[in-house]
Amino acid sequence: MAVIERELTQPAQHPERESPSHHESGHLPPEYRDHHQSVRIFGFWLFLATDMLLFACLFATYLVLKTHTDGGPAARDLFDVPGFSAETLILLTSSFTGGLATLAMRRGHQKQVLGWLVATMALGLCFLGLEVKEFATDVSAGATMQRSAFLSAFFTLVGTHGAHVSYGILWMFMVLLQVARRGITAVTARKVFIVNLYWHFLDVVWVFIFTVVYLFGVVM
């Protein structure tokens, strides 16, 4: 009887259940499973919004000044179709390899992440090489920033994008070193995701440059 009374007076014990938030976080990508990393990703989206405003101003300036050649070379005289087409193909391919790095990160494949990041950086360096060659050819032909308002706007817009690409390659190299040393953690997963998000943003900006600056410049 004492045993029965003790069982009746003791509170019923229920097996612990996972909280819904913990259960749901298991289905999130690794870069979003930690709340602090999610907040940092949101902050980076805000940064991209401000960077978008910067490029929007540069595009607006270029559209206003593109006909102000002051008797100097116009877009049709400078732009090399095979050259800027190759730049576009290389940069878009690098966006694909960057996406594969993010996919490998989410699957936990450290070596694949490193390999795809190296491929993305190599393609980015090829893009920069072609862009530097293009600028050097233009300058050797007398098409410098001081020659006309059109050239000032052109070099500023495309050069700013090139500077962003240079920074992106350096940043990606630093992330690669961290993944190689620490593996895929909540922090490195967030960094791999963010640096590739930044890289995709630069590819989108280049698509607009390719269309508004180069294609329209050659056709119109």
The 8 nearest C-alpha neighbors of each residue, nearest first, counted from 0:
[[1, 3, 2, 4, 5, 6, 7, 8],
 [2, 0, 4, 3, 5, 6, 7, 8],
 [1, 3, 5, 0, 4, 6, 7, 8],
 [2, 4, 0, 6, 1, 5, 7, 8],
 [3, 5, 1, 7, 6, 2, 0, 8],
 [4, 6, 2, 8, 7, 3, 1, 9],
 [7, 5, 3, 9, 4, 8, 2, 10],
 [6, 8, 4, 5, 9, 3, 10, 11],
 [7, 9, 5, 6, 4, 10, 3, 11],
 [8, 10, 6, 7, 5, 11, 12, 4],
 [11, 9, 12, 8, 7, 6, 13, 5],
 [10, 12, 9, 13, 7, 6, 8, 14],
 [11, 13, 10, 14, 9, 15, 6, 7],
 [14, 12, 15, 11, 16, 10, 9, 17],
 [15, 13, 16, 12, 17, 11, 18, 10],
 [16, 14, 13, 17, 12, 18, 19, 11],
 [15, 17, 18, 14, 13, 19, 22, 21],
 [18, 16, 22, 19, 21, 15, 20, 23],
 [17, 19, 21, 20, 22, 16, 23, 15],
 [20, 18, 22, 21, 23, 17, 24, 16],
 [19, 21, 23, 18, 22, 24, 17, 25],
 [22, 20, 24, 18, 23, 19, 17, 25],
 [21, 23, 19, 20, 24, 25, 18, 17],
 [22, 24, 20, 25, 21, 26, 19, 27],
 [25, 23, 21, 27, 26, 32, 22, 20],
 [24, 26, 23, 22, 27, 21, 32, 28],
 [25, 27, 24, 23, 28, 22, 32, 29],
 [26, 28, 24, 25, 32, 31, 29, 23],
 [27, 29, 30, 31, 105, 32, 26, 25],
 [30, 28, 32, 31, 105, 185, 27, 188],
 [29, 31, 189, 188, 28, 185, 32, 36],
 [32, 30, 37, 29, 33, 28, 27, 36],
 [33, 31, 29, 24, 30, 27, 34, 28],
 [32, 34, 36, 31, 35, 37, 185, 30],
 [33, 35, 37, 36, 38, 32, 31, 39],
 [36, 34, 38, 37, 33, 39, 31, 40],
 [35, 37, 39, 33, 38, 34, 40, 31],
 [38, 36, 31, 34, 40, 35, 39, 41],
 [37, 39, 41, 35, 36, 40, 42, 34],
 [40, 38, 42, 36, 41, 37, 43, 35],
 [41, 39, 43, 37, 42, 38, 36, 44],
 [40, 42, 38, 44, 43, 39, 37, 45],
 [43, 41, 39, 45, 40, 44, 38, 46],
 [42, 44, 46, 40, 45, 41, 47, 39],
 [43, 45, 47, 41, 46, 42, 48, 40],
 [46, 44, 48, 42, 43, 47, 49, 41],
 [47, 45, 43, 49, 48, 44, 50, 42],
 [46, 48, 50, 44, 45, 49, 51, 43],
 [47, 49, 51, 45, 46, 50, 44, 52],
 [48, 50, 52, 46, 51, 47, 53, 45],
 [51, 49, 47, 53, 52, 48, 46, 54],
 [50, 52, 48, 54, 49, 53, 47, 55],
 [51, 53, 55, 49, 50, 54, 56, 48],
 [54, 52, 50, 56, 51, 55, 57, 49],
 [53, 55, 57, 51, 56, 52, 58, 50],
 [54, 56, 52, 58, 53, 57, 51, 59],
 [57, 55, 59, 53, 54, 58, 60, 52],
 [58, 56, 54, 60, 59, 55, 156, 61],
 [57, 59, 61, 55, 60, 56, 54, 62],
 [60, 58, 56, 62, 57, 61, 55, 63],
 [61, 59, 57, 63, 58, 62, 56, 64],
 [60, 62, 152, 58, 64, 63, 59, 65],
 [63, 61, 59, 65, 60, 64, 58, 66],
 [62, 64, 60, 61, 65, 59, 66, 67],
 [65, 63, 61, 149, 67, 66, 62, 148],
 [64, 66, 149, 62, 61, 67, 63, 68],
 [67, 65, 64, 68, 149, 63, 73, 62],
 [68, 66, 64, 149, 65, 69, 148, 147],
 [67, 69, 71, 147, 70, 149, 66, 73],
 [70, 68, 71, 67, 147, 148, 146, 149],
 [69, 71, 68, 72, 147, 67, 73, 146],
 [70, 72, 68, 69, 73, 147, 146, 142],
 [73, 71, 76, 68, 77, 74, 142, 70],
 [72, 74, 76, 75, 68, 71, 77, 66],
 [73, 75, 216, 77, 76, 78, 217, 72],
 [74, 76, 217, 73, 77, 216, 78, 218],
 [77, 75, 73, 74, 72, 78, 217, 79],
 [78, 76, 74, 75, 79, 73, 72, 137],
 [77, 79, 75, 74, 80, 76, 213, 217],
 [78, 80, 82, 81, 83, 77, 84, 133],
 [79, 81, 82, 83, 84, 78, 217, 213],
 [82, 80, 84, 79, 83, 85, 86, 78],
 [83, 81, 79, 85, 80, 84, 86, 129],
 [82, 84, 86, 85, 80, 81, 87, 79],
 [83, 85, 81, 87, 82, 86, 80, 88],
 [86, 84, 88, 82, 83, 87, 81, 89],
 [87, 85, 83, 89, 126, 84, 88, 90],
 [86, 88, 84, 90, 85, 89, 91, 83],
 [89, 87, 85, 91, 86, 90, 92, 84],
 [88, 90, 92, 86, 87, 91, 122, 85],
 [89, 91, 93, 87, 92, 88, 86, 94],
 [92, 90, 94, 88, 93, 89, 87, 202],
 [91, 93, 95, 89, 94, 90, 88, 96],
 [94, 92, 119, 90, 96, 95, 91, 122],
 [93, 95, 97, 91, 92, 96, 199, 98],
 [96, 94, 92, 98, 93, 97, 99, 91],
 [97, 95, 99, 93, 98, 94, 115, 119],
 [98, 96, 94, 100, 99, 95, 195, 119],
 [97, 99, 95, 101, 96, 100, 94, 102],
 [98, 100, 102, 96, 97, 101, 103, 95],
 [101, 99, 112, 97, 115, 103, 98, 102],
 [100, 102, 104, 98, 99, 103, 192, 105],
 [101, 103, 99, 105, 104, 100, 98, 106],
 [102, 104, 106, 100, 108, 105, 101, 112],
 [105, 103, 101, 107, 106, 102, 112, 108],
 [104, 106, 102, 107, 103, 29, 28, 101],
 [107, 105, 103, 104, 108, 102, 101, 109],
 [106, 108, 104, 105, 109, 103, 183, 112],
 [109, 107, 103, 111, 106, 110, 104, 112],
 [108, 110, 112, 111, 107, 182, 113, 183],
 [111, 109, 113, 112, 108, 114, 179, 103],
 [110, 112, 114, 113, 109, 108, 103, 115],
 [113, 111, 100, 109, 115, 110, 103, 114],
 [112, 114, 110, 116, 111, 115, 175, 117],
 [115, 113, 111, 117, 116, 112, 110, 118],
 [114, 116, 118, 100, 112, 117, 113, 96],
 [115, 117, 119, 113, 118, 114, 112, 100],
 [116, 118, 120, 114, 115, 119, 121, 113],
 [119, 117, 115, 121, 116, 120, 122, 114],
 [120, 118, 93, 116, 122, 117, 121, 96],
 [119, 121, 123, 117, 122, 118, 168, 116],
 [122, 120, 118, 124, 123, 119, 117, 125],
 [123, 121, 125, 119, 124, 120, 93, 89],
 [122, 124, 120, 126, 121, 125, 119, 127],
 [123, 125, 127, 121, 126, 122, 128, 120],
 [126, 124, 122, 128, 123, 127, 121, 129],
 [127, 125, 123, 129, 124, 128, 86, 122],
 [126, 128, 130, 124, 125, 129, 131, 123],
 [129, 127, 125, 131, 126, 130, 124, 132],
 [128, 130, 132, 126, 127, 131, 133, 125],
 [129, 131, 127, 133, 132, 128, 134, 126],
 [132, 130, 134, 128, 133, 129, 127, 135],
 [131, 133, 129, 135, 130, 134, 136, 128],
 [134, 132, 130, 136, 131, 135, 129, 137],
 [133, 135, 137, 131, 136, 132, 138, 130],
 [136, 134, 132, 138, 137, 133, 139, 131],
 [137, 135, 139, 133, 134, 138, 132, 140],
 [136, 138, 134, 142, 140, 135, 139, 133],
 [137, 139, 142, 141, 143, 135, 140, 136],
 [140, 138, 136, 141, 137, 135, 142, 143],
 [139, 141, 137, 138, 142, 136, 143, 135],
 [140, 142, 138, 139, 143, 137, 146, 72],
 [143, 141, 138, 137, 140, 146, 72, 144],
 [144, 142, 138, 146, 145, 141, 150, 137],
 [143, 145, 151, 150, 146, 154, 147, 142],
 [146, 144, 143, 147, 151, 150, 148, 142],
 [147, 145, 143, 144, 142, 150, 71, 148],
 [146, 148, 68, 149, 150, 69, 145, 151],
 [147, 149, 151, 150, 67, 64, 152, 68],
 [150, 148, 65, 64, 152, 147, 67, 68],
 [149, 151, 153, 144, 147, 152, 148, 154],
 [152, 150, 144, 148, 149, 154, 153, 155],
 [151, 153, 61, 155, 149, 150, 154, 156],
 [154, 152, 150, 156, 155, 151, 157, 149],
 [155, 153, 158, 157, 151, 156, 152, 150],
 [154, 156, 158, 152, 153, 157, 159, 151],
 [157, 155, 159, 153, 158, 154, 57, 152],
 [156, 158, 160, 154, 159, 155, 153, 161],
 [159, 157, 161, 155, 154, 160, 156, 162],
 [160, 158, 162, 156, 161, 157, 155, 163],
 [159, 161, 163, 157, 158, 162, 164, 156],
 [160, 162, 158, 164, 163, 159, 157, 165],
 [163, 161, 165, 159, 164, 160, 158, 166],
 [162, 164, 160, 166, 161, 165, 167, 159],
 [163, 165, 167, 161, 162, 166, 168, 160],
 [166, 164, 162, 168, 167, 163, 161, 169],
 [165, 167, 163, 169, 164, 168, 170, 162],
 [168, 166, 164, 170, 165, 169, 171, 163],
 [167, 169, 171, 165, 170, 166, 120, 172],
 [170, 168, 172, 166, 171, 167, 165, 173],
 [169, 171, 167, 173, 172, 168, 166, 174],
 [172, 170, 174, 168, 173, 169, 167, 175],
 [171, 173, 175, 169, 170, 174, 168, 176],
 [174, 172, 170, 176, 175, 171, 169, 177],
 [175, 173, 171, 177, 176, 172, 178, 170],
 [174, 176, 172, 178, 173, 177, 171, 113],
 [177, 175, 179, 173, 174, 178, 180, 172],
 [178, 176, 174, 180, 179, 175, 181, 173],
 [177, 179, 182, 175, 181, 180, 176, 183],
 [178, 180, 176, 177, 182, 181, 175, 113],
 [179, 181, 177, 178, 182, 176, 175, 183],
 [182, 180, 178, 177, 179, 183, 184, 187],
 [181, 183, 178, 179, 180, 184, 109, 177],
 [184, 182, 187, 188, 178, 109, 107, 181],
 [183, 185, 187, 186, 188, 182, 181, 29],
 [184, 186, 188, 30, 187, 29, 189, 33],
 [187, 185, 189, 184, 188, 190, 36, 30],
 [186, 188, 190, 184, 189, 183, 185, 178],
 [189, 187, 30, 191, 185, 190, 186, 184],
 [188, 190, 30, 192, 186, 187, 191, 193],
 [189, 191, 187, 193, 192, 188, 194, 186],
 [192, 190, 188, 194, 189, 193, 187, 195],
 [191, 193, 189, 190, 195, 194, 101, 196],
 [194, 192, 196, 190, 195, 191, 189, 197],
 [193, 195, 197, 196, 191, 192, 190, 198],
 [196, 194, 198, 197, 192, 193, 97, 199],
 [195, 197, 193, 199, 198, 194, 192, 200],
 [196, 198, 194, 200, 195, 199, 193, 201],
 [197, 199, 195, 201, 200, 196, 194, 202],
 [200, 198, 202, 196, 201, 197, 94, 195],
 [199, 201, 197, 203, 198, 202, 196, 204],
 [202, 200, 204, 198, 199, 203, 205, 197],
 [203, 201, 199, 205, 200, 204, 206, 198],
 [202, 204, 206, 200, 205, 201, 199, 207],
 [205, 203, 201, 207, 202, 206, 200, 208],
 [204, 206, 208, 202, 207, 203, 209, 201],
 [205, 207, 209, 203, 208, 204, 210, 202],
 [206, 208, 210, 205, 204, 209, 211, 203],
 [209, 207, 205, 212, 211, 210, 206, 204],
 [208, 210, 206, 213, 207, 212, 205, 211],
 [209, 211, 214, 207, 208, 212, 213, 206],
 [212, 210, 208, 215, 207, 209, 213, 214],
 [213, 211, 208, 216, 209, 210, 215, 214],
 [212, 214, 216, 209, 215, 210, 217, 211],
 [215, 213, 210, 217, 216, 218, 212, 209],
 [216, 214, 218, 219, 211, 217, 213, 212],
 [215, 217, 213, 74, 214, 219, 212, 218],
 [216, 218, 75, 214, 215, 219, 213, 74],
 [217, 219, 215, 216, 214, 75, 213, 74],
 [218, 215, 216, 217, 75, 214, 74, 213]]
